Amino acid sequence: MNLGICARACTAAVILSGLSLPAKADLTVCNRTADPLTVAVAYVNPSGGFISEGWWTLPACGGCKFVLSSSETTDPHNVFVHAHGGGLRWEGTSHFCTAKKAFTIVGNRNCEARGFKETSFMHVTSESGSHTTNLRGRTSSGVCID
């Protein structure tokens, strides 16, 4: 199943598409751009509220990372992704806390008061709860040839 989400990065339109995988309810993020990308995710906390985690660095032209197991969330069908690199950003209208270095943050309220940054994330859905999200676009280094 293909999922498409359009995002605006700088002045370029960027497409984020997902591909469902038949096995476990997990999330993998792949970089299909010509520059390394930095990625964070947010998801429903089994104890209530949300958890945000990052940063994973994805190598250019096909670098993938497994970022979320279905056992970590009570809603694997709805996750949130933020990515940036090569002059592009993948973000949306949902806000979660992030930090400058590797982080796991419980809760998405009062980010600044707690010493974190509030960052925009895009909502990614999957009927099966299992998917690979492919980040695509023309970055400062050009495009990848698939």
C-alpha positions as CSV (number, residue, x, y, z in Angstrom):
1,M,0.0,0.0,0.0
2,N,1.4,3.4,-0.9
3,L,0.9,6.4,1.3
4,G,1.6,9.9,0.1
5,I,2.1,13.0,2.1
6,C,3.1,16.3,0.6
7,A,5.3,18.6,2.7
8,R,6.8,22.0,1.9
9,A,10.5,22.3,2.5
10,C,12.0,25.8,1.9
11,T,10.4,26.5,-1.5
12,A,10.3,23.0,-2.8
13,A,7.5,20.5,-2.5
14,V,8.7,17.2,-1.1
15,I,6.8,13.9,-1.1
16,L,6.9,11.4,1.7
17,S,5.5,8.0,0.8
18,G,5.1,4.9,2.8
19,L,5.2,1.3,1.9
20,S,3.4,-1.3,4.0
21,L,5.2,-4.4,5.1
22,P,3.3,-7.6,5.8
23,A,5.1,-8.7,9.0
24,K,5.3,-7.0,12.4
25,A,3.7,-3.6,13.2
26,D,7.0,-1.6,13.1
27,L,8.2,1.6,11.6
28,T,11.4,1.9,9.5
29,V,12.4,5.3,7.9
30,C,14.5,5.3,4.7
31,N,16.4,8.2,3.2
32,R,15.9,8.4,-0.6
33,T,17.7,11.8,-0.9
34,A,21.3,12.6,-1.9
35,D,22.2,14.0,1.5
36,P,22.3,12.5,5.0
37,L,19.1,13.1,7.0
38,T,18.4,13.4,10.7
39,V,15.1,11.9,11.9
40,A,13.0,11.9,15.0
41,V,9.7,10.1,15.8
42,A,6.8,10.6,18.2
43,Y,4.2,8.0,19.2
44,V,1.5,7.2,21.7
45,N,2.9,6.3,25.1
46,P,1.3,3.1,26.6
47,S,1.1,5.0,29.9
48,G,-0.8,7.9,28.3
49,G,0.3,11.0,26.3
50,F,3.2,10.9,23.9
51,I,6.9,10.0,23.6
52,S,9.3,11.6,21.2
53,E,12.7,10.1,20.3
54,G,15.6,11.0,18.1
55,W,18.0,11.6,16.5
56,W,18.8,8.9,13.9
57,T,21.2,9.8,11.1
58,L,20.2,8.2,7.8
59,P,22.9,7.9,5.1
60,A,22.2,9.3,1.7
61,C,20.5,7.3,-1.1
62,G,18.9,4.4,0.7
63,G,20.0,4.5,4.3
64,C,17.3,3.0,6.5
65,K,16.8,2.8,10.3
66,F,14.3,0.8,12.3
67,V,12.9,3.4,14.6
68,L,9.8,2.1,16.4
69,S,8.5,-1.4,17.5
70,S,4.8,-2.0,17.9
71,S,5.5,-3.0,21.5
72,E,6.5,0.6,22.3
73,T,3.1,2.2,21.4
74,T,-0.5,1.5,21.9
75,D,-1.3,2.9,18.5
76,P,1.1,1.7,15.8
77,H,-1.3,2.9,13.1
78,N,-0.5,6.6,13.9
79,V,3.0,7.9,14.3
80,F,4.7,11.2,13.8
81,V,8.0,11.9,11.9
82,H,10.3,14.9,11.6
83,A,13.3,14.9,9.4
84,H,15.8,17.4,8.1
85,G,18.9,17.6,6.0
86,G,20.3,18.8,2.7
87,G,18.3,22.0,2.9
88,L,14.9,20.2,3.3
89,R,12.6,19.6,6.2
90,W,9.8,17.0,6.6
91,E,7.4,18.4,9.1
92,G,3.7,19.0,9.7
93,T,1.3,20.5,12.2
94,S,1.8,18.2,15.2
95,H,4.2,19.5,17.8
96,F,6.5,17.4,20.0
97,C,9.5,18.1,22.2
98,T,13.0,17.5,20.9
99,A,16.6,18.1,22.1
100,K,19.9,18.9,20.5
101,K,21.4,15.5,21.2
102,A,19.9,12.0,21.3
103,F,16.7,12.1,23.3
104,T,13.7,10.2,24.6
105,I,11.1,12.7,26.0
106,V,7.8,11.8,27.7
107,G,5.1,14.3,27.0
108,N,4.6,17.0,24.4
109,R,3.5,19.9,26.5
110,N,5.5,22.9,27.9
111,C,8.6,21.9,25.9
112,E,10.5,25.1,26.4
113,A,9.7,25.3,30.1
114,R,11.2,21.8,30.5
115,G,14.4,22.8,28.6
116,F,13.4,21.3,25.2
117,K,12.6,22.7,21.8
118,E,9.1,22.4,20.3
119,T,9.4,20.8,16.8
120,S,6.8,20.2,14.1
121,F,6.2,16.6,13.0
122,M,4.1,15.2,10.2
123,H,1.4,12.5,10.9
124,V,2.0,9.2,9.2
125,T,-0.7,6.6,9.2
126,S,-0.8,2.9,8.3
127,E,-3.7,0.5,8.2
128,S,-1.6,-2.5,9.1
129,G,0.6,-0.6,11.6
130,S,3.7,-1.8,9.7
131,H,5.4,0.4,7.3
132,T,8.5,1.9,5.8
133,T,8.5,5.6,5.3
134,N,10.6,6.8,2.4
135,L,11.8,10.4,2.5
136,R,12.3,11.7,-1.0
137,G,13.2,15.0,-2.6
138,R,15.9,17.1,-4.3
139,T,18.5,18.1,-1.7
140,S,21.5,20.4,-2.0
141,S,23.4,17.4,-3.4
142,G,20.8,16.6,-6.1
143,V,18.8,13.4,-6.3
144,C,19.5,9.7,-5.9
145,I,19.2,7.4,-8.8
146,D,17.1,4.3,-7.9
